[in-house]
Amino acid sequence: MDFPGFSHPMTGVAVPVSALRSKKSFGIGEFSDLPALGKFCRGAGLDLIQILPVNDTGSQPSPYSALSAFALHPVYINLDSLPELSAALRKEIKKAAKEYEAAPRVSFFHIWQTKTDFLRRIYTQSAGEILQNPELKKWITRNPWIKPYALFCLLKEKNGGASWTRWEDLKNVSESDIAGAWKGKSGKTDLVFYAWVQMRLEEQLRAAALELDKMGVLLKGDLPILMSEDSADVWAHPDFFINSLHAGAPPDMYSPIGQNWGFPVYNWETQSKNGYSWWKERLRRAGLFYHAYRIDHVLGFFRIWAIPAEEREGVLGYFKPSRYISRAELEAAGFDAGRIRWMSRPHVAGAGIRGLFGDGGRTIQEKLFQQLGNEDLYLFRENVSESFIESLGLPEDQSRAVLSFYQDRMFIEAEPGMFAPAWFRDKSKAYASLSDGEKNTLNQIIACYFRDSQDIWAKQGEALLGFMKDASSMLACAEDLGVVPDSVPAILGKLGILGLKIPRWVKRYNEAGEPFIPPAEYPRLTVCAASVHDTTTVREWWETETGRAEFWKALGLKDKPPADYSPAAAEKVFEGLLGADSVLVVFQLQDFLALEEGFRAAGAADERINVPGTVADTNWSYRIPFLLEELSAAESLKKKILTCVKKRKAKNL
C-alpha cells in the first residue's frame, strides 16, 4: 500500500496482533480485530498501528522464528467468517472460543492446535468445492512461493515436526520435486489445504488493512531480516543462504559472550545474480497490507556478525563481509607461520590441562587436545568446537574452563588464509605475549582492517537498502540499534529510511555522566519508540531501573520526578516524548494504558511482551485485559491522548 507522505508529525501505537482481545476473540487477537483498534486510534488522533511479524511460525510463539517469509500464521485467522464454515462447526468453534477467552494470557500452542484442527475439518467437509475454486487456482498461480511452502509443511507434518535437516526423503529438494508433488492427485489434495488457508488469511488481513486505510489509520508491519534454518525458504532455496554460518551479535554489556541467533546468513552474491527476486517478492507481498514496514536489524544489510555453525556462543564470530587480513599480509609484516598459528589457534599449557582434569581425565584430554611437537603445549584438535565441548557432558566448571581456553585467540580464520580480528583479541594470551613492536604493528594492521571494512559495509548497505527502497512504495523504517558503523546514519538519511530512537538509550556517551539527549533534538528522519517488545514498558523502566531523574530533566520538566509512575506522571512523560522532533513517535499500547488508572495492569511486569535470552511462558503471551470495544469507548483516555497529539500535529515539518 502506498505511504501517503508526512503532512504532519505522526503518532502511532505498537501492539502484537496476538495481544488483541475483542468480542470475536478465540483466546488470541486476529487480523479481523485490527479495525476495532483502528476505531480507538481514530478517536485518539493516532495515525498508525505498528504490529510485530505475523508470518507462520508453527507452534512457536516467537514471531521472529518464521517457517516462511511469505506465509501468514493460521493462528490469526477468524474461523467464523470463513465462507466454507458449516453451521454445526460454527457452534463448536464458539464453544471452544469461550474456553480460551477466560485465560488472562495467550495459550499459543493450544490455540494453534485447536484452530488447525478446525481448519482441517472445514477443509475436509468442503474439499471438493475448494479444489475446483477458480479463485484459488488463480491465487496459487500469482503466488509461486505457496507450492514449496505447502510441500514443506506437509513433509514436516509427516516427519513428526522434525527439522528438514533430519528428514530422510526430500532433504535436498529440487524444483522438479516440488512440481511433481503438486501433479500427483492424492498429494495435491493435501497440499491445496495449505494454499486455501493462506488465501483466506490474505483476504482477512487485506480486508482489515483496507478498512484501516478508509479510517485514515496506517498499518506498519515488521520484516525480520533473517530466516530460521528450519524454514521453507532455506529448504527450497539453499543457494540464497550460507548454512555453515549463523547470524548473531558481538559481545556487549548485556551479553558478555555475544549472541548466536542460529539463523543462517544470506548469500548476497547469489541473491544479486538472481536480481534479489526473493526479497522483492517479500516486499510485494508486504505491500498488500502495509503502508510502512520495520526493517529488523538493518545493520545486517551492511555487515552481519557471522558465527561458524558448529559454535554455540557469539564470541567467536566476525563481521561479514570485511576486508580480511591475509596470511601474506601478516607474513610481510614479519610474522612467520608459527607466529600466525600462535595468534589464530588457542595454545594451552600442559600444566593447565592437568590442573583441570588431573590424572583421571586422560581420555577427555585426548579427545580435545593434540601435543605441539615435544613441547608441553597443546592445540585443540581440528574437530573440536563449542558444540563438541558441550557434547562431552563435562562438569560445569570444567566445561567453562575448556571453553575459556578454546575462545582465547587474537584472530579468527574466516576463510582459508584470511583472518578477522577476534572480539577479545586485546585480552588474549597471544596478544599479552607479543613485544611492544609486534603489538604496534598488529594494531596498525587491525586499524586498517576496520577502516577498509567501513567502505565495504557502506557499499553493501547502500546497494541492498537501495533496491529495497526502489522496490516498494511503503515507508521503510530501520531498527538500527547495536554497534553501528559510521556509514549507517548517512546512508539511511540518503535513502530516506527512518532510523530508530529508544529514549532510555539515546545519550551523549562521549560526555561525562552520559546525559540523555532531549527528544526535541532527535534527528527528523527517525522513529521515536518509547519502548519496544524486547524492553520493559516505560512504566516498568521507571519503577525498576535507574535514570528517571535525568530523563525527567531531558524532557524539559523542572520539578522533582515522582518515584511512582502514576497516571499524572505518565501524562507528563507522554507529553515530553511527543515533543520529539522525530517524524514518527510510537508508543506500545501498554504505555498508553498507563495514562488511565482503570486500564493499567496490577503490576508493570505483567505488561512486558518478551525478555530476550530467556525461555518463559510469559514471553509472547501478553493480552490486553479488556475488550477492544471497551477501549474504543474509553472517552477519558482518548481525550488525554488526543489533547497531546493535537499539539504535536500542529508542529511544522
GIBEL-V212504 format. One record per residue. N is the residue number from 1. RES is the residue in one letter. PSI is psi in whole degrees, -180 to 180 (NA if undefined). Layout:
# GIBEL-V212504
<<N/RES/PSI> <N/RES/PSI>>
This chain:
# GIBEL-V212504
<<1/M/148> <2/D/134> <3/F/129> <4/P/-9> <5/G/170> <6/F/110> <7/S/-13> <8/H/162> <9/P/134> <10/M/157> <11/T/140> <12/G/174> <13/V/138> <14/A/133> <15/V/140> <16/P/142> <17/V/-37> <18/S/-25> <19/A/-12> <20/L/152> <21/R/128> <22/S/-179> <23/K/-19> <24/K/4> <25/S/156> <26/F/45> <27/G/1> <28/I/153> <29/G/154> <30/E/163> <31/F/-37> <32/S/-9> <33/D/-16> <34/L/-41> <35/P/-32> <36/A/-39> <37/L/-34> <38/G/-35> <39/K/-41> <40/F/-45> <41/C/-43> <42/R/-41> <43/G/-25> <44/A/2> <45/G/17> <46/L/145> <47/D/-21> <48/L/145> <49/I/127> <50/Q/128> <51/I/163> <52/L/171> <53/P/144> <54/V/25> <55/N/158> <56/D/120> <57/T/13> <58/G/-131> <59/S/-6> <60/Q/128> <61/P/-22> <62/S/124> <63/P/-1> <64/Y/19> <65/S/60> <66/A/143> <67/L/-13> <68/S/144> <69/A/-13> <70/F/-35> <71/A/139> <72/L/158> <73/H/124> <74/P/-18> <75/V/-19> <76/Y/7> <77/I/146> <78/N/106> <79/L/-35> <80/D/-25> <81/S/5> <82/L/129> <83/P/-21> <84/E/-4> <85/L/131> <86/S/161> <87/A/-40> <88/A/-45> <89/L/-31> <90/R/-41> <91/K/-42> <92/E/-41> <93/I/-43> <94/K/-38> <95/K/-45> <96/A/-38> <97/A/-39> <98/K/-38> <99/E/-42> <100/Y/-29> <101/E/-23> <102/A/-18> <103/A/136> <104/P/-23> <105/R/167> <106/V/124> <107/S/77> <108/F/-51> <109/F/-46> <110/H/-37> <111/I/-42> <112/W/-46> <113/Q/-47> <114/T/-45> <115/K/-40> <116/T/-40> <117/D/-45> <118/F/-40> <119/L/-40> <120/R/-40> <121/R/-40> <122/I/-44> <123/Y/-45> <124/T/-42> <125/Q/-28> <126/S/19> <127/A/-43> <128/G/-45> <129/E/-42> <130/I/-42> <131/L/-26> <132/Q/1> <133/N/115> <134/P/-31> <135/E/-38> <136/L/-40> <137/K/-43> <138/K/-40> <139/W/-42> <140/I/-41> <141/T/-39> <142/R/-16> <143/N/79> <144/P/-19> <145/W/-19> <146/I/-32> <147/K/-50> <148/P/-36> <149/Y/-46> <150/A/-43> <151/L/-40> <152/F/-48> <153/C/-42> <154/L/-46> <155/L/-36> <156/K/-41> <157/E/-43> <158/K/-24> <159/N/22> <160/G/26> <161/G/3> <162/A/152> <163/S/146> <164/W/-22> <165/T/-13> <166/R/7> <167/W/152> <168/E/-38> <169/D/146> <170/L/34> <171/K/-39> <172/N/97> <173/V/150> <174/S/167> <175/E/-37> <176/S/-33> <177/D/-44> <178/I/-46> <179/A/-40> <180/G/-40> <181/A/-35> <182/W/-17> <183/K/-28> <184/G/134> <185/K/-50> <186/S/-42> <187/G/-35> <188/K/-36> <189/T/-43> <190/D/-38> <191/L/-38> <192/V/-26> <193/F/-46> <194/Y/-36> <195/A/-43> <196/W/-46> <197/V/-44> <198/Q/-37> <199/M/-43> <200/R/-38> <201/L/-45> <202/E/-43> <203/E/-42> <204/Q/-42> <205/L/-40> <206/R/-43> <207/A/-42> <208/A/-42> <209/A/-41> <210/L/-36> <211/E/-41> <212/L/-42> <213/D/-41> <214/K/-31> <215/M/-15> <216/G/20> <217/V/124> <218/L/153> <219/L/128> <220/K/124> <221/G/-174> <222/D/120> <223/L/102> <224/P/136> <225/I/-36> <226/L/157> <227/M/143> <228/S/143> <229/E/-39> <230/D/69> <231/S/159> <232/A/-32> <233/D/-45> <234/V/-36> <235/W/-47> <236/A/-23> <237/H/61> <238/P/-24> <239/D/-14> <240/F/-6> <241/F/160> <242/I/97> <243/N/-15> <244/S/-8> <245/L/139> <246/H/147> <247/A/152> <248/G/-152> <249/A/146> <250/P/166> <251/P/146> <252/D/-171> <253/M/-23> <254/Y/-24> <255/S/88> <256/P/-17> <257/I/13> <258/G/-179> <259/Q/139> <260/N/108> <261/W/-14> <262/G/5> <263/F/138> <264/P/152> <265/V/162> <266/Y/146> <267/N/88> <268/W/-28> <269/E/-47> <270/T/-42> <271/Q/-37> <272/S/-44> <273/K/-27> <274/N/5> <275/G/22> <276/Y/35> <277/S/-36> <278/W/-45> <279/W/-39> <280/K/-36> <281/E/-37> <282/R/-46> <283/L/-39> <284/R/-44> <285/R/-42> <286/A/-34> <287/G/-14> <288/L/-26> <289/F/-33> <290/Y/146> <291/H/-25> <292/A/160> <293/Y/151> <294/R/127> <295/I/106> <296/D/136> <297/H/60> <298/V/-23> <299/L/-27> <300/G/-17> <301/F/-22> <302/F/-52> <303/R/145> <304/I/148> <305/W/104> <306/A/132> <307/I/128> <308/P/135> <309/A/-25> <310/E/-9> <311/E/151> <312/R/-33> <313/E/176> <314/G/-7> <315/V/-26> <316/L/24> <317/G/180> <318/Y/160> <319/F/132> <320/K/128> <321/P/168> <322/S/168> <323/R/88> <324/Y/160> <325/I/121> <326/S/157> <327/R/-38> <328/A/-38> <329/E/-41> <330/L/-40> <331/E/-40> <332/A/-25> <333/A/2> <334/G/12> <335/F/117> <336/D/180> <337/A/-41> <338/G/-39> <339/R/-40> <340/I/-41> <341/R/-40> <342/W/-36> <343/M/-22> <344/S/-13> <345/R/132> <346/P/133> <347/H/129> <348/V/128> <349/A/142> <350/G/-37> <351/A/-38> <352/G/-38> <353/I/-46> <354/R/-36> <355/G/-28> <356/L/-43> <357/F/-19> <358/G/-165> <359/D/-18> <360/G/-2> <361/G/30> <362/R/-37> <363/T/-44> <364/I/-42> <365/Q/-43> <366/E/-30> <367/K/-30> <368/L/-40> <369/F/154> <370/Q/138> <371/Q/144> <372/L/99> <373/G/-135> <374/N/6> <375/E/158> <376/D/57> <377/L/141> <378/Y/147> <379/L/154> <380/F/144> <381/R/156> <382/E/-31> <383/N/-3> <384/V/139> <385/S/175> <386/E/-37> <387/S/-42> <388/F/-44> <389/I/-42> <390/E/-35> <391/S/-16> <392/L/-17> <393/G/34> <394/L/157> <395/P/152> <396/E/-45> <397/D/-40> <398/Q/-42> <399/S/-46> <400/R/-36> <401/A/-43> <402/V/-42> <403/L/-38> <404/S/-42> <405/F/-47> <406/Y/-35> <407/Q/-4> <408/D/97> <409/R/159> <410/M/-39> <411/F/153> <412/I/129> <413/E/98> <414/A/-38> <415/E/161> <416/P/118> <417/G/8> <418/M/129> <419/F/148> <420/A/147> <421/P/134> <422/A/153> <423/W/-42> <424/F/38> <425/R/-39> <426/D/-14> <427/K/3> <428/S/156> <429/K/-36> <430/A/-44> <431/Y/-41> <432/A/-28> <433/S/-10> <434/L/154> <435/S/164> <436/D/-37> <437/G/-44> <438/E/-42> <439/K/-44> <440/N/-43> <441/T/-47> <442/L/-38> <443/N/-36> <444/Q/-41> <445/I/-43> <446/I/-38> <447/A/-39> <448/C/-39> <449/Y/-49> <450/F/-37> <451/R/-47> <452/D/-35> <453/S/-34> <454/Q/-42> <455/D/-40> <456/I/-44> <457/W/-42> <458/A/-43> <459/K/-45> <460/Q/-45> <461/G/-43> <462/E/-39> <463/A/-47> <464/L/-47> <465/L/-28> <466/G/-46> <467/F/-32> <468/M/-42> <469/K/-41> <470/D/-23> <471/A/-3> <472/S/152> <473/S/6> <474/M/156> <475/L/127> <476/A/130> <477/C/128> <478/A/139> <479/E/97> <480/D/48> <481/L/161> <482/G/-159> <483/V/100> <484/V/119> <485/P/151> <486/D/-29> <487/S/-18> <488/V/-55> <489/P/-39> <490/A/-42> <491/I/-39> <492/L/-43> <493/G/-42> <494/K/-38> <495/L/-5> <496/G/28> <497/I/129> <498/L/137> <499/G/-177> <500/L/136> <501/K/120> <502/I/107> <503/P/-38> <504/R/-17> <505/W/0> <506/V/98> <507/K/166> <508/R/86> <509/Y/-16> <510/N/5> <511/E/156> <512/A/133> <513/G/-6> <514/E/64> <515/P/152> <516/F/144> <517/I/125> <518/P/137> <519/P/-29> <520/A/-16> <521/E/5> <522/Y/148> <523/P/145> <524/R/-44> <525/L/62> <526/T/161> <527/V/125> <528/C/115> <529/A/114> <530/A/-38> <531/S/165> <532/V/176> <533/H/-25> <534/D/3> <535/T/171> <536/T/158> <537/T/169> <538/V/-40> <539/R/-48> <540/E/-39> <541/W/-44> <542/W/-41> <543/E/-19> <544/T/-14> <545/E/179> <546/T/164> <547/G/1> <548/R/-36> <549/A/-45> <550/E/-38> <551/F/-43> <552/W/-43> <553/K/-40> <554/A/-25> <555/L/-3> <556/G/16> <557/L/132> <558/K/-34> <559/D/178> <560/K/133> <561/P/139> <562/P/150> <563/A/-33> <564/D/132> <565/Y/73> <566/S/167> <567/P/-36> <568/A/-43> <569/A/-41> <570/A/-38> <571/E/-38> <572/K/-43> <573/V/-42> <574/F/-48> <575/E/-43> <576/G/-42> <577/L/-31> <578/L/-12> <579/G/0> <580/A/143> <581/D/-2> <582/S/144> <583/V/-19> <584/L/127> <585/V/128> <586/V/134> <587/F/140> <588/Q/149> <589/L/-37> <590/Q/-32> <591/D/-32> <592/F/-39> <593/L/-24> <594/A/-13> <595/L/-15> <596/E/125> <597/E/-41> <598/G/-14> <599/F/-6> <600/R/142> <601/A/158> <602/A/-42> <603/G/139> <604/A/-33> <605/A/-24> <606/D/-14> <607/E/0> <608/R/142> <609/I/-44> <610/N/143> <611/V/105> <612/P/144> <613/G/7> <614/T/156> <615/V/113> <616/A/150> <617/D/-23> <618/T/-19> <619/N/131> <620/W/20> <621/S/7> <622/Y/137> <623/R/141> <624/I/138> <625/P/26> <626/F/172> <627/L/148> <628/L/-31> <629/E/-36> <630/E/-39> <631/L/-42> <632/S/-27> <633/A/2> <634/A/81> <635/E/-39> <636/S/-44> <637/L/-45> <638/K/-38> <639/K/-41> <640/K/-45> <641/I/-47> <642/L/-41> <643/T/-44> <644/C/-40> <645/V/-35> <646/K/-40> <647/K/-40> <648/R/-42> <649/K/-24> <650/A/-13> <651/K/149> <652/N/145> <653/L/NA>>
